Amino acid sequence: MAVPFKQKCARCKKNYVMAYGSQRYVYCYECQKGALNEEITDPAYKSLFDIPEEYYKESVFLRNIKAAYLKNKSLTMNQIAAFEKVVKQLKEGKG
């Protein structure tokens, strides 16, 4: 299992972000939120990404999954399952 560590944001170089071993570039929420505010029209994905903003602030993983959807307009079943699993863990306070 990868050990988390704090790394400075690759864009602004001010804020620290929790990173894991294989992540080369990590971005803070402030730098990434502009790209995440794009309108989602697909009702299935709209309900999937309709979670509290605090979850996106806490988890780089959730932001990256949403950014991948906005770029490709689709997700794999594994990405959806992992997204839902992380949201469930954050709701339970285990994230």
KEVEX-660052 format. One line per 10 residues: number of its first residue (from 0); their letters; for each residue x, y, z of N, C-alpha, C, O, CB. Coordinates in Angstrom, 2 decimals, decimal comma, always signed. Glycine has a CB too. Layout:
N
NUM = a = X Y Z X Y Z X Y Z X Y Z X Y Z ~ ...
# end
This chain:
95
0 = mavpfkqkca = +0,84 -1,18 +0,00 +0,00 +0,00 +0,00 +0,89 +1,24 +0,00 +1,88 +1,31 +0,72 -0,96 +0,00 +1,21 ~ +0,52 +2,20 -0,79 +1,29 +3,44 -0,90 +1,11 +4,28 +0,35 +0,01 +4,37 +0,90 +0,86 +4,24 -2,15 ~ +2,17 +4,88 +0,79 +2,15 +5,73 +1,98 +1,89 +7,17 +1,53 +2,60 +7,68 +0,67 +3,49 +5,62 +2,78 ~ +0,88 +7,82 +2,11 +0,60 +9,20 +1,72 +1,64 +10,16 +2,30 +2,20 +9,93 +3,37 -0,80 +9,61 +2,19 ~ +1,88 +11,23 +1,58 +2,78 +12,28 +2,03 +2,28 +13,61 +1,47 +1,53 +13,64 +0,50 +4,25 +12,00 +1,61 ~ +2,71 +14,69 +2,08 +2,30 +16,01 +1,61 +3,28 +16,51 +0,57 +4,50 +16,39 +0,72 +2,19 +17,01 +2,77 ~ +2,70 +17,08 -0,50 +3,50 +17,61 -1,59 +2,89 +18,95 -1,99 +1,67 +19,11 -1,91 +3,57 +16,62 -2,80 ~ +3,70 +19,89 -2,41 +3,18 +21,18 -2,85 +2,44 +21,02 -4,17 +2,80 +20,19 -5,01 +4,31 +22,22 -2,98 ~ +1,42 +21,83 -4,33 +0,63 +21,84 -5,56 +1,55 +22,11 -6,76 +2,41 +22,98 -6,70 -0,50 +22,91 -5,48 ~ +1,35 +21,35 -7,83 +2,20 +21,48 -9,02 +1,94 +22,78 -9,77 +2,78 +23,22 -10,55 +1,99 +20,29 -9,95
10 = rckknyvmay = +0,79 +23,39 -9,55 +0,44 +24,60 -10,29 +0,80 +25,87 -9,52 +1,53 +26,72 -10,03 -1,05 +24,60 -10,61 ~ +0,30 +26,01 -8,30 +0,51 +27,27 -7,57 +1,73 +27,24 -6,65 +2,24 +28,30 -6,27 -0,71 +27,59 -6,75 ~ +2,20 +26,07 -6,30 +3,37 +25,90 -5,43 +3,20 +26,52 -4,04 +4,19 +26,80 -3,37 +4,60 +26,50 -6,10 ~ +1,95 +26,74 -3,60 +1,69 +27,32 -2,28 +1,09 +26,29 -1,33 +1,59 +26,08 -0,23 +0,77 +28,52 -2,39 ~ +0,01 +25,65 -1,77 -0,75 +24,74 -0,92 -0,18 +23,34 -0,96 +0,36 +22,89 -1,97 -2,21 +24,72 -1,34 ~ -0,29 +22,66 +0,17 +0,13 +21,26 +0,24 -1,07 +20,36 -0,04 -2,20 +20,66 +0,34 +0,75 +20,94 +1,62 ~ -0,78 +19,24 -0,71 -1,81 +18,27 -1,09 -1,30 +16,89 -0,69 -0,11 +16,61 -0,81 -2,13 +18,35 -2,62 ~ -2,21 +16,03 -0,22 -1,83 +14,66 +0,10 -1,59 +13,91 -1,21 -2,46 +13,87 -2,08 -2,92 +13,95 +0,97 ~ -0,42 +13,33 -1,35 -0,05 +12,59 -2,56 +0,30 +11,17 -2,17 +0,60 +10,88 -1,01 +1,13 +13,28 -3,30 ~ +0,26 +10,29 -3,15 +0,62 +8,89 -2,94 +1,74 +8,55 -3,91 +1,97 +9,28 -4,87 -0,62 +7,95 -3,15
20 = gsqryvycye = +2,43 +7,46 -3,67 +3,65 +7,10 -4,37 +3,70 +7,33 -5,86 +4,68 +7,89 -6,35 +3,90 +5,73 -4,14 ~ +2,68 +6,93 -6,60 +2,75 +6,99 -8,06 +2,24 +8,29 -8,66 +2,31 +8,46 -9,88 +1,98 +5,85 -8,63 ~ +1,74 +9,20 -7,86 +1,21 +10,45 -8,39 +2,35 +11,42 -8,68 +3,09 +11,81 -7,78 +0,20 +11,08 -7,41 ~ +2,47 +11,79 -9,91 +3,56 +12,68 -10,30 +3,19 +14,14 -10,09 +3,97 +14,90 -9,51 +3,93 +12,45 -11,76 ~ +2,01 +14,54 -10,54 +1,55 +15,91 -10,39 +0,26 +15,91 -9,60 -0,69 +15,22 -9,96 +1,35 +16,59 -11,78 ~ +0,23 +16,67 -8,53 -0,99 +16,82 -7,75 -1,33 +18,30 -7,69 -0,45 +19,16 -7,63 -0,83 +16,21 -6,31 ~ -2,62 +18,58 -7,70 -3,10 +19,96 -7,70 -4,00 +20,17 -6,50 -4,76 +19,27 -6,12 -3,84 +20,29 -9,01 ~ -3,93 +21,34 -5,90 -4,80 +21,67 -4,78 -6,21 +21,95 -5,31 -6,42 +22,13 -6,51 -4,25 +22,91 -3,99 ~ -7,15 +21,97 -4,40 -8,53 +22,19 -4,79 -8,71 +23,56 -5,45 -9,46 +23,69 -6,42 -9,45 +22,06 -3,58 ~ -8,04 +24,56 -4,92 -8,18 +25,92 -5,45 -7,75 +26,00 -6,92 -8,38 +26,70 -7,71 -7,34 +26,89 -4,61
30 = cqkgalneei = -6,70 +25,29 -7,29 -6,21 +25,32 -8,67 -7,08 +24,47 -9,60 -7,16 +24,75 -10,80 -4,77 +24,83 -8,73 ~ -7,73 +23,45 -9,06 -8,47 +22,52 -9,90 -9,97 +22,82 -9,97 -10,66 +22,29 -10,84 -8,27 +21,13 -9,40 ~ -10,48 +23,66 -9,07 -11,93 +23,84 -9,01 -12,52 +24,50 -10,25 -13,68 +24,25 -10,57 -12,29 +24,64 -7,80 ~ -11,78 +25,33 -10,94 -12,28 +25,95 -12,16 -12,60 +24,93 -13,23 -13,60 +25,07 -13,94 -11,27 +26,95 -12,69 ~ -11,77 +23,92 -13,35 -11,99 +22,88 -14,35 -13,12 +21,94 -13,93 -13,72 +21,29 -14,79 -10,71 +22,08 -14,56 ~ -13,42 +21,86 -12,64 -14,45 +20,94 -12,16 -15,85 +21,54 -12,17 -16,82 +20,83 -11,91 -14,11 +20,49 -10,77 ~ -15,98 +22,82 -12,47 -17,28 +23,49 -12,43 -18,06 +23,39 -13,73 -19,13 +23,99 -13,86 -17,10 +24,92 -12,07 ~ -17,56 +22,65 -14,70 -18,25 +22,49 -15,98 -19,58 +21,76 -15,76 -19,68 +20,87 -14,92 -17,35 +21,72 -16,99 ~ -20,58 +22,14 -16,53 -21,92 +21,57 -16,40 -21,94 +20,12 -16,88 -21,38 +19,80 -17,93 -22,94 +22,41 -17,20 ~ -22,57 +19,25 -16,10 -22,74 +17,84 -16,46 -24,19 +17,64 -16,87 -25,10 +17,93 -16,09 -22,35 +16,87 -15,26
40 = tdpaykslfd = -24,42 +17,17 -18,09 -25,77 +17,05 -18,61 -26,35 +15,64 -18,48 -27,57 +15,50 -18,39 -25,80 +17,46 -20,06 ~ -25,54 +14,62 -18,47 -26,01 +13,24 -18,35 -26,59 +13,01 -16,95 -25,88 +13,18 -15,97 -24,84 +12,22 -18,63 ~ -27,87 +12,65 -16,85 -28,50 +12,52 -15,52 -27,85 +11,48 -14,62 -27,78 +11,67 -13,41 -29,96 +12,18 -15,69 ~ -27,37 +10,38 -15,18 -26,74 +9,35 -14,36 -25,45 +9,87 -13,73 -25,21 +9,65 -12,54 -26,44 +8,09 -15,21 ~ -24,63 +10,54 -14,51 -23,39 +11,09 -13,98 -23,64 +12,32 -13,11 -22,88 +12,60 -12,18 -22,45 +11,44 -15,14 ~ -24,69 +13,05 -13,43 -25,02 +14,23 -12,63 -25,32 +13,82 -11,19 -24,87 +14,48 -10,25 -26,22 +14,98 -13,25 ~ -26,08 +12,75 -11,02 -26,38 +12,28 -9,67 -25,15 +11,68 -9,00 -25,01 +11,79 -7,78 -27,51 +11,25 -9,70 ~ -24,26 +11,06 -9,77 -23,03 +10,48 -9,22 -22,14 +11,58 -8,65 -21,60 +11,43 -7,55 -22,27 +9,69 -10,31 ~ -21,98 +12,67 -9,37 -21,07 +13,73 -8,96 -21,72 +14,77 -8,05 -21,07 +15,74 -7,65 -20,51 +14,42 -10,16 ~ -22,99 +14,58 -7,71 -23,69 +15,49 -6,82 -23,40 +15,12 -5,37 -24,24 +14,53 -4,69 -25,22 +15,48 -7,11
50 = ipeeyykesv = -22,21 +15,47 -4,92 -21,79 +15,20 -3,55 -21,35 +16,51 -2,93 -21,10 +17,48 -3,66 -20,64 +14,13 -3,49 ~ -21,24 +16,58 -1,60 -20,81 +17,84 -0,98 -19,43 +18,29 -1,45 -18,56 +17,46 -1,72 -20,79 +17,69 +0,54 ~ -19,24 +19,58 -1,55 -17,99 +20,15 -2,03 -16,82 +19,79 -1,12 -15,67 +19,73 -1,57 -18,12 +21,67 -2,15 ~ -17,10 +19,56 +0,17 -16,04 +19,21 +1,11 -15,35 +17,91 +0,71 -14,15 +17,75 +0,95 -16,61 +19,08 +2,52 ~ -16,10 +16,99 +0,12 -15,50 +15,72 -0,32 -14,48 +15,96 -1,42 -13,42 +15,33 -1,44 -16,59 +14,74 -0,82 ~ -14,78 +16,87 -2,34 -13,83 +17,19 -3,40 -12,61 +17,91 -2,82 -11,49 +17,73 -3,31 -14,51 +18,07 -4,49 ~ -12,82 +18,72 -1,79 -11,69 +19,40 -1,15 -10,76 +18,40 -0,47 -9,54 +18,56 -0,49 -12,19 +20,44 -0,14 ~ -11,35 +17,38 +0,13 -10,57 +16,38 +0,87 -9,83 +15,41 -0,03 -8,70 +15,03 +0,28 -11,47 +15,62 +1,79 ~ -10,44 +15,01 -1,13 -9,92 +13,89 -1,90 -9,45 +14,28 -3,31 -10,25 +14,68 -4,15 -10,98 +12,83 -2,01 ~ -8,17 +14,14 -3,53 -7,59 +14,34 -4,86 -8,16 +13,31 -5,83 -8,39 +13,60 -7,00 -6,04 +14,26 -4,82
60 = flrnikaayl = -8,38 +12,11 -5,32 -8,90 +11,02 -6,16 -10,27 +11,38 -6,74 -10,49 +11,18 -7,94 -9,01 +9,73 -5,33 ~ -11,17 +11,90 -5,93 -12,50 +12,26 -6,42 -12,41 +13,36 -7,48 -13,13 +13,33 -8,48 -13,40 +12,72 -5,26 ~ -11,53 +14,33 -7,25 -11,35 +15,41 -8,24 -10,80 +14,85 -9,55 -11,22 +15,28 -10,63 -10,40 +16,49 -7,69 ~ -9,88 +13,92 -9,47 -9,29 +13,34 -10,68 -10,32 +12,52 -11,47 -10,32 +12,55 -12,70 -8,09 +12,47 -10,33 ~ -11,18 +11,80 -10,78 -12,22 +11,02 -11,47 -13,19 +11,97 -12,17 -13,57 +11,74 -13,32 -12,99 +10,11 -10,47 ~ -13,60 +13,04 -11,49 -14,51 +14,00 -12,12 -13,84 +14,68 -13,31 -14,49 +14,88 -14,34 -14,97 +15,05 -11,10 ~ -12,58 +15,02 -13,19 -11,85 +15,64 -14,31 -11,74 +14,67 -15,48 -11,84 +15,08 -16,64 -10,44 +16,08 -13,85 ~ -11,55 +13,38 -15,20 -11,49 +12,36 -16,26 -12,83 +12,27 -16,97 -12,87 +12,12 -18,20 -11,10 +10,98 -15,68 ~ -13,93 +12,35 -16,22 -15,25 +12,32 -16,86 -15,45 +13,56 -17,74 -15,91 +13,44 -18,88 -16,37 +12,24 -15,79 ~ -15,10 +14,72 -17,22 -15,29 +15,94 -17,99 -14,45 +15,94 -19,26 -14,85 +16,54 -20,26 -14,95 +17,15 -17,14
70 = knksltmnqi = -13,32 +15,28 -19,24 -12,46 +15,20 -20,41 -12,99 +14,19 -21,43 -13,04 +14,47 -22,63 -11,04 +14,84 -20,01 ~ -13,40 +13,00 -20,96 -13,79 +11,90 -21,85 -15,29 +11,71 -22,01 -15,72 +11,00 -22,91 -13,19 +10,64 -21,34 ~ -16,08 +12,33 -21,16 -17,55 +12,22 -21,16 -18,05 +10,81 -20,86 -19,18 +10,47 -21,19 -18,09 +12,67 -22,48 ~ -17,19 +9,99 -20,24 -17,61 +8,66 -19,79 -16,61 +8,15 -18,77 -15,48 +8,64 -18,68 -17,73 +7,67 -20,99 ~ -17,03 +7,14 -18,01 -16,17 +6,48 -17,04 -16,34 +4,98 -17,18 -17,37 +4,51 -17,66 -16,49 +6,95 -15,59 ~ -15,34 +4,23 -16,75 -15,45 +2,77 -16,74 -16,23 +2,36 -15,50 -16,41 +3,15 -14,57 -14,04 +2,08 -16,78 ~ -16,68 +1,13 -15,50 -17,41 +0,61 -14,34 -16,51 +0,60 -13,10 -16,98 +0,87 -11,99 -17,95 -0,82 -14,62 ~ -15,23 +0,30 -13,28 -14,30 +0,30 -12,14 -14,11 +1,70 -11,57 -14,02 +1,85 -10,35 -12,94 -0,28 -12,58 ~ -14,05 +2,71 -12,43 -13,92 +4,08 -11,95 -15,15 +4,50 -11,16 -15,04 +5,14 -10,11 -13,71 +5,04 -13,13 ~ -16,32 +4,13 -11,65 -17,58 +4,46 -10,95 -17,63 +3,77 -9,60 -17,98 +4,38 -8,60 -18,80 +4,06 -11,81
80 = aafekvvkql = -17,27 +2,48 -9,57 -17,29 +1,73 -8,32 -16,30 +2,30 -7,31 -16,62 +2,42 -6,13 -16,97 +0,26 -8,58 ~ -15,11 +2,66 -7,76 -14,11 +3,24 -6,86 -14,57 +4,60 -6,34 -14,38 +4,91 -5,17 -12,75 +3,38 -7,58 ~ -15,17 +5,41 -7,21 -15,69 +6,72 -6,81 -16,73 +6,55 -5,71 -16,67 +7,23 -4,69 -16,29 +7,46 -8,03 ~ -17,68 +5,64 -5,92 -18,74 +5,41 -4,94 -18,18 +4,88 -3,63 -18,66 +5,23 -2,56 -19,78 +4,44 -5,50 ~ -17,15 +4,03 -3,71 -16,53 +3,48 -2,51 -15,86 +4,57 -1,68 -16,01 +4,59 -0,46 -15,50 +2,41 -2,89 ~ -15,15 +5,48 -2,33 -14,47 +6,57 -1,62 -15,49 +7,52 -1,01 -15,31 +7,98 +0,12 -13,52 +7,33 -2,57 ~ -16,56 +7,81 -1,74 -17,62 +8,70 -1,19 -18,24 +8,06 +0,04 -18,49 +8,74 +1,03 -18,72 +8,99 -2,26 ~ -18,49 +6,76 -0,01 -19,06 +6,04 +1,13 -18,11 +6,11 +2,33 -18,55 +6,33 +3,46 -19,35 +4,57 +0,76 ~ -16,81 +5,93 +2,09 -15,83 +6,01 +3,18 -15,78 +7,41 +3,78 -15,66 +7,56 +5,00 -14,44 +5,61 +2,67 ~ -15,88 +8,44 +2,94 -15,87 +9,81 +3,45 -17,12 +10,10 +4,27 -17,05 +10,80 +5,27 -15,77 +10,82 +2,31
90 = kegkg = -18,27 +9,55 +3,85 -19,50 +9,73 +4,61 -19,40 +9,08 +5,97 -19,91 +9,61 +6,95 -20,68 +9,16 +3,85 ~ -18,73 +7,93 +6,05 -18,57 +7,20 +7,30 -17,44 +7,77 +8,16 -17,29 +7,37 +9,31 -18,32 +5,75 +7,02 ~ -16,67 +8,68 +7,61 -15,57 +9,29 +8,35 -14,29 +8,50 +8,34 -13,42 +8,73 +9,17 -15,98 +9,51 +9,73 ~ -14,16 +7,56 +7,39 -12,96 +6,73 +7,32 -11,98 +7,22 +6,27 -10,91 +6,63 +6,11 -13,34 +5,30 +7,02 ~ -12,31 +8,30 +5,55 -11,49 +8,77 +4,45 -10,36 +9,52 +4,87 -9,58 +9,98 +4,04 -12,23 +9,56 +3,54
# end
